[in-house]
């Protein structure tokens, strides 16, 4: 039921198809994040129309509310949220380890307090896999520890724990799950340290997972450190398996990630930016709260074919943002996701046509990144 088909390569960039029980995923692909079994401000119908082929849901949040067991009783996550295409669930590890002061780690797992009501819960590798079995996503993730990237001692300990837990996740999945219905991915850790990244890749690839994620990036390191880490990590991963860079989704990061051989991306950035009044464009970010847009009759982008850009002006969108109208969240979210999904399709076409390096160079030359400072870790 699961197969990665590599179709073409342009430099290190790859175009492929990842076959799953709920349909084929053309790669490279960006997965909008549906934390609570919904992509914020978007109807499933709109996601279909935008051409989304994969979405991500959050194990930690769905376990706490409404509960994975309730979702299982109601037929699984696909039926629950009326989404018939592939779904990926994370392990809950990142969210648990983000609960500073609310969690305690030991070799067996993590005890934590819910951010909702303070109730005490415990995740082990087996528990994370059980929850993801109940949710029923096509792609599920090993329970891992996501450390801060610069402290070698902490990263070393996190790697050891991640590797031990990967073995337990795989055993639990093979013992209680259906590998033909759900694909388990291993997660490479190692911070910004090349030797630890290489060690993590070697350990996890020996376990023969269906695919491999690169974790522990976009959590406080600089952009240059992230790209350097990808430069020495991605080539070590098996060429016949999908490669997933977790939590990365700004336009320039997608282009740079694809250029280094990454196949799958996800991030809350396009939806979160929209809720804060910011549009993503091919030239950089537009803050619609700025006064300069108050009387601007232009669309967000002149050549954009999305519903937002073909119907509404920057002035109107700024009015919605300033008035805190829900329509503003919806229209900006639609535009931001349209841009990223279109960008992925364009990169795929360029790879298939052997022109990706020129495409990437042209895009990056026109794009103005927000900052070259350290990337801030996303919140829960």
C-alpha positions in Angstrom: 0.0 0.0 0.0 3.0 2.4 0.5 5.6 3.0 -2.1 7.8 5.9 -3.0 8.4 6.3 -6.7 11.2 8.6 -7.7 10.4 10.1 -11.1 13.1 12.7 -11.7 16.0 14.6 -10.2 17.4 18.1 -11.0 20.5 18.7 -9.0 19.6 17.3 -5.6 15.9 18.3 -6.0 13.6 15.3 -6.4 10.1 14.7 -8.0 8.3 11.6 -7.0 5.0 10.0 -6.0 4.3 8.6 -2.6 1.5 6.1 -2.9 -0.8 5.7 0.2 -4.1 4.0 0.9 -6.0 7.3 0.5 -4.3 8.3 -2.7 -1.1 9.3 -4.3 0.9 12.3 -3.1 3.0 14.0 -5.8 6.2 15.3 -4.3 7.6 17.7 -3.4 4.6 18.5 -1.3 3.6 21.0 1.4 1.0 19.8 4.0 -1.2 22.4 5.6 -1.5 21.9 9.3 -4.9 20.9 10.8 -3.9 20.8 14.4 -7.4 20.2 15.8 -8.6 18.1 12.8 -9.2 21.3 10.9 -7.0 23.7 9.0 -7.9 26.9 10.6 -10.2 29.2 8.7 -10.5 26.7 5.8 -13.3 24.3 4.8 -12.2 20.9 3.4 -13.9 21.8 0.2 -11.6 24.8 -0.2 -8.5 22.6 0.5 -9.6 20.2 -2.2 -10.0 23.1 -4.6 -6.6 24.4 -3.7 -5.1 21.0 -4.6 -3.9 20.0 -1.2 -2.9 16.3 -1.3 -1.8 15.9 2.3 -2.6 17.5 5.6 -1.2 17.1 9.1 -3.1 16.6 12.4 -1.7 16.8 15.9 -1.6 13.8 18.1 -1.1 15.7 21.4 -4.1 18.0 20.8 -6.5 15.4 19.5 -5.6 13.0 22.4 -6.6 15.7 24.9 -9.6 16.9 23.0 -11.9 15.2 21.8 -9.8 12.1 22.5 -8.3 9.5 20.1 -10.7 6.9 21.4 -13.8 9.0 20.5 -12.4 9.6 17.0 -11.8 5.8 16.6 -15.4 5.1 17.6 -16.6 7.5 15.0 -14.7 5.8 12.3 -11.3 7.4 12.4 -9.8 10.8 11.5 -10.6 10.7 7.8 -14.3 10.2 8.4 -14.4 12.5 11.5 -13.1 15.5 9.6 -14.5 14.6 6.2 -11.1 14.4 4.5 -10.7 11.6 2.0 -7.0 12.3 1.0 -3.9 11.3 2.9 -3.3 12.5 6.5 -0.1 12.6 8.5 -0.1 12.7 12.3 2.9 13.8 14.4 3.8 11.8 17.5 3.0 14.5 20.0 6.6 14.6 21.0 7.3 18.2 20.0 4.3 19.5 21.9 5.1 17.5 25.0 8.7 18.7 25.1 7.5 22.3 24.5 5.7 22.2 27.9 8.5 23.8 29.9 7.7 23.4 33.6 4.8 21.1 32.8 6.6 17.9 31.9 9.1 15.4 33.3 11.2 13.1 31.1 12.5 9.7 32.0 13.9 6.8 29.9 10.5 5.2 29.6 8.5 8.3 28.5 7.2 11.7 29.5 4.7 12.7 32.2 3.1 16.1 31.6 0.3 18.4 32.6 -2.4 19.3 30.0 -2.2 22.9 28.9 -6.0 22.8 28.9 -6.9 21.9 32.5 -3.7 20.9 34.3 -4.6 17.2 34.4 -1.7 14.7 34.4 -1.0 12.5 31.5 1.8 10.2 30.3 3.2 9.5 26.8 5.4 6.5 26.1 6.5 5.4 22.7 3.8 2.7 22.8 1.1 5.2 23.9 1.9 7.5 21.1 1.7 4.7 18.6 -1.6 3.5 20.1 -3.1 7.0 19.8 -2.0 7.3 16.2 -3.5 3.9 15.5 -6.8 5.1 16.9 -6.7 8.3 14.8 -6.0 6.2 11.7 -3.8 8.6 9.7 -1.9 7.2 6.6 1.5 8.4 7.9 2.4 8.2 11.6 5.5 9.3 13.4 7.8 7.8 16.0 7.8 9.4 19.4 11.0 11.3 19.7 12.7 14.0 21.9 13.2 17.3 20.2 16.0 19.1 22.0 17.3 22.6 21.7 19.8 22.5 18.8 23.0 24.0 20.3 23.7 22.1 23.6 25.7 19.1 22.6 25.1 17.2 25.9 21.3 17.7 25.7 21.3 16.7 22.0 23.4 13.6 22.7 21.0 12.5 25.4 18.0 13.2 23.2 19.4 11.2 20.3 20.0 8.2 22.6 16.4 8.4 23.9 15.0 9.0 20.4 16.8 5.9 19.1 15.6 3.7 21.9 12.1 4.9 21.5 12.2 4.4 17.8 12.8 0.7 18.4 9.8 0.5 20.8 7.6 2.4 18.4 8.4 0.1 15.5 7.8 -3.0 17.7 4.4 -1.6 18.9 3.4 -0.7 15.4 4.2 -4.2 14.0 2.6 -5.9 17.0 -0.6 -4.0 17.2 -1.0 -1.9 14.0 -1.5 -2.6 10.3 1.6 -1.6 8.3 -0.4 -1.9 5.1 -2.8 0.9 6.3 -0.4 3.1 8.2 3.3 3.9 7.4 5.6 4.6 10.3 8.4 7.2 9.8 11.5 7.5 11.9 12.7 10.9 13.0 16.4 11.9 12.7 17.7 14.1 15.5 21.1 15.5 16.3 20.8 19.3 16.5 23.4 21.2 14.5 26.1 18.5 15.0 27.1 16.6 11.8 28.4 13.5 13.6 25.3 13.2 15.7 23.0 13.6 12.7 25.0 10.9 10.8 24.8 8.6 13.8 21.1 9.1 14.0 20.6 8.4 10.3 22.7 5.2 10.5 20.7 3.9 13.5 17.3 4.7 12.1 17.9 3.5 8.5 19.0 0.1 9.9 15.4 -0.2 11.3 14.0 0.1 7.7 11.2 2.6 8.2 8.9 3.5 5.3 10.1 7.1 5.4 12.4 9.4 7.3 11.8 12.8 8.9 14.4 15.4 9.8 13.4 16.7 13.2 14.9 19.3 15.5 15.1 22.1 13.0 13.3 25.5 12.9 13.5 25.4 16.8 16.0 28.2 17.4 18.9 27.7 15.1 19.8 30.3 12.4 18.7 29.9 8.8 22.3 29.2 7.8 22.7 26.5 10.5 19.4 24.9 9.3 20.6 24.8 5.7 24.0 23.5 6.7 22.4 20.7 8.7 20.3 19.8 5.7 23.4 19.8 3.5 25.1 17.1 5.4 22.0 15.1 6.6 19.7 14.7 3.6 22.3 12.9 1.3 22.7 10.3 4.0 19.0 9.3 3.8 17.9 6.4 1.5 17.1 7.6 -2.0 14.1 5.2 -2.3 12.2 6.6 0.8 10.4 9.9 1.2 12.2 12.6 3.2 10.2 14.9 5.5 11.4 18.1 7.0 9.2 18.8 10.0 7.8 22.2 10.8 9.3 24.2 8.0 7.2 26.2 5.6 8.2 29.8 4.6 8.5 30.2 0.9 12.3 30.6 0.8 12.7 27.6 3.2 10.6 25.4 0.9 12.7 26.3 -2.1 16.0 25.8 -0.2 14.7 22.5 1.3 13.6 21.1 -2.1 17.0 22.1 -3.5 18.6 19.9 -0.9 16.4 16.8 -1.7 13.5 17.1 0.8 10.2 15.7 -0.4 7.6 16.6 2.3 7.1 19.8 4.4 4.5 21.0 6.9 4.2 24.2 8.9 1.6 26.4 10.7 3.2 29.5 9.3 0.8 30.3 6.4 -2.3 29.9 8.6 -0.8 31.6 11.6 0.5 34.6 9.5 -2.9 35.0 8.0 -4.6 35.2 11.5 -2.1 38.0 12.4 -2.8 40.0 9.2 0.2 38.9 7.1 0.2 37.7 3.5 2.9 35.6 2.0 3.9 36.7 -1.5 6.6 35.9 -4.0 8.5 39.0 -3.0 8.2 38.6 0.8 5.6 39.2 3.5 3.0 41.9 3.5 1.7 43.2 6.9 -1.8 44.4 6.1 -2.0 46.3 9.3 0.4 48.9 7.9 -1.1 52.2 7.0 0.5 52.1 3.5 -2.2 49.6 2.4 -5.2 51.7 3.6 -6.0 53.0 0.1 -4.2 50.5 -2.0 -6.6 49.1 -4.7 -4.1 46.5 -5.9 -4.5 42.8 -5.0 -2.0 41.1 -2.8 -0.2 39.9 -5.9 -0.9 41.0 -9.4 -0.5 37.6 -11.1 -2.0 35.5 -8.3 -5.0 33.4 -9.5 -6.4 32.7 -6.0 -10.0 33.8 -5.1 -8.6 36.5 -2.7 -6.4 38.2 -5.3 -9.0 38.0 -8.1 -11.7 39.6 -6.0 -10.3 41.9 -3.2 -8.0 44.8 -2.8 -5.3 45.3 -0.2 -7.4 48.2 1.2 -10.4 45.9 1.8 -8.2 43.2 3.3 -6.6 45.7 5.6 -10.1 46.9 6.7 -11.0 43.3 7.6 -7.8 42.8 9.5 -8.1 46.0 11.4 -11.8 45.2 12.2 -10.8 41.7 13.3 -13.4 40.2 10.9 -13.3 36.5 10.4 -13.4 36.9 6.6 -10.0 38.5 6.8 -8.6 35.4 8.4 -10.3 33.2 5.8 -9.2 35.3 2.7 -5.5 35.6 3.9 -5.3 31.9 4.8 -6.7 31.0 1.4 -4.1 33.2 -0.4 -1.2 32.0 1.8 -2.0 28.3 1.2 -2.6 28.9 -2.5 0.9 30.4 -2.8 2.7 27.6 -1.1 0.8 24.8 -2.8 1.3 26.5 -6.2 5.0 27.0 -5.4 5.3 23.2 -4.7 3.6 22.4 -8.0 5.9 24.8 -9.9 9.0 23.2 -8.3 7.8 19.8 -9.2 7.3 20.8 -12.8 10.7 22.4 -12.9 12.3 19.2 -11.6 10.5 17.1 -14.1 11.6 19.5 -16.8 15.2 19.6 -15.6 15.1 23.4 -14.9 14.8 23.5 -11.1 18.2 25.2 -10.5 17.2 28.1 -12.7 13.7 28.3 -11.2 15.1 28.3 -7.6 17.7 30.9 -8.4 15.1 33.2 -10.0 12.7 32.8 -7.1 15.3 33.4 -4.4 16.6 36.5 -6.3 13.2 38.1 -6.2 12.3 37.1 -2.6 13.0 39.3 0.4 13.2 37.1 3.5 11.9 38.6 6.7 15.1 38.0 8.7 18.3 36.1 8.8 18.1 35.8 12.6 17.4 32.6 14.5 14.2 30.8 13.7 11.7 31.0 16.5 10.2 27.7 17.7 6.4 27.5 17.0 4.1 27.4 20.0 1.5 24.7 20.8 
